[in-house]
Amino acid sequence: MHFTNDLAPATGKALFSLPVRVYYEDTDAGGVVYYANYLKFCERARTDWLRAVGLEQGRLATDQNIIFVVRSVKADYLQPAVLDDLLDVVTTLGKLGHASLVFDQKIQRGGQTLFETLITIACVDRSSKRAAPIPPSVRAQFATLV
């Protein structure tokens, strides 16, 4: 697994990239990546990015009693990916709210953007399942990436 921790040229925000290979199981009957799998690739990238910056979701649940859940998704499918493509899932943290985060993610092949999404993630109290503020220590880590 290889991550870049560069700055996105247009915004100056921290940029993370996760390479993903398209396997047969990722494709539909037409031989292209099944639409829901783009969201799975993005989920995998966000999870691995959190781990890379020292925020493991399992530990946040047990130590801080918080979980992060998807609140909304805006997705644009621009071009298809196909079997054996090597993709890059590029992630930036677009906005850090009081109890939410907005991720800007792109799936690219050779620099060409195939898929774009804005995903809002809510911080939720693990016990009550209600929105909760992002704990100060976690927020401080996120603040360095916006």
Residue pairs with C-beta under 8 A, 6 or more apart in sequence:
1 18
1 19
1 48
2 17
2 18
2 19
3 16
3 17
3 18
3 48
3 49
3 52
4 15
4 16
4 17
5 14
5 15
5 16
5 52
6 14
6 15
7 13
7 14
7 15
8 14
8 15
8 92
11 92
13 92
13 93
13 94
13 145
13 146
14 92
14 93
14 144
14 145
14 146
15 90
15 91
15 92
16 45
16 49
16 52
16 90
16 91
16 92
17 88
17 89
17 90
17 91
18 44
18 45
18 48
18 49
18 88
18 89
18 91
19 86
19 87
19 88
19 89
20 41
20 44
20 45
20 86
20 87
20 88
20 89
20 107
21 84
21 85
21 86
21 87
22 33
22 81
22 82
22 83
22 84
22 85
22 86
22 87
23 83
24 83
26 33
26 34
26 37
26 83
27 33
27 34
27 82
27 83
28 34
31 82
31 83
32 80
32 81
32 82
33 80
33 81
33 82
33 85
35 77
38 75
38 77
38 81
38 107
38 115
38 117
39 73
39 75
39 117
41 87
41 89
41 107
42 89
42 91
42 103
42 105
42 107
42 117
42 119
44 89
45 89
45 91
45 105
46 91
46 103
46 105
46 119
46 121
47 57
49 91
50 56
50 57
53 141
53 145
54 141
55 138
55 141
57 67
57 68
60 66
60 67
60 68
60 138
61 67
61 126
64 135
64 138
65 125
65 126
65 127
66 123
66 124
66 125
66 126
66 132
66 134
66 135
66 138
67 123
67 124
67 126
68 101
68 121
68 122
68 123
68 124
69 121
69 122
69 124
70 119
70 120
70 121
70 122
71 100
71 120
71 121
71 122
72 119
72 120
73 117
73 118
73 119
73 120
74 117
74 118
74 119
75 115
75 116
75 117
76 115
76 116
76 117
77 114
77 115
78 113
78 114
78 115
78 116
79 109
79 112
79 113
79 114
80 114
81 87
81 107
81 109
81 114
81 115
85 109
86 109
87 107
87 108
87 109
87 114
88 107
88 108
88 109
89 105
89 106
89 107
90 105
90 106
90 107
90 108
91 103
91 104
91 105
92 103
92 104
92 105
93 101
93 102
93 103
93 104
93 142
93 145
93 146
94 102
94 103
94 104
94 118
94 146
95 101
95 102
95 146
96 134
96 139
96 142
96 143
96 146
98 133
98 134
99 122
99 123
99 131
99 132
99 133
99 134
100 120
100 121
100 122
100 123
101 120
101 121
101 123
101 134
101 142
102 118
102 119
102 120
102 121
103 117
103 118
103 119
103 120
103 121
104 116
104 117
104 118
105 116
105 117
105 118
105 119
106 113
106 115
106 116
106 117
107 113
107 114
107 115
107 116
108 114
122 131
123 131
123 132
123 133
123 134
124 130
124 131
124 132
125 131
125 132
134 142
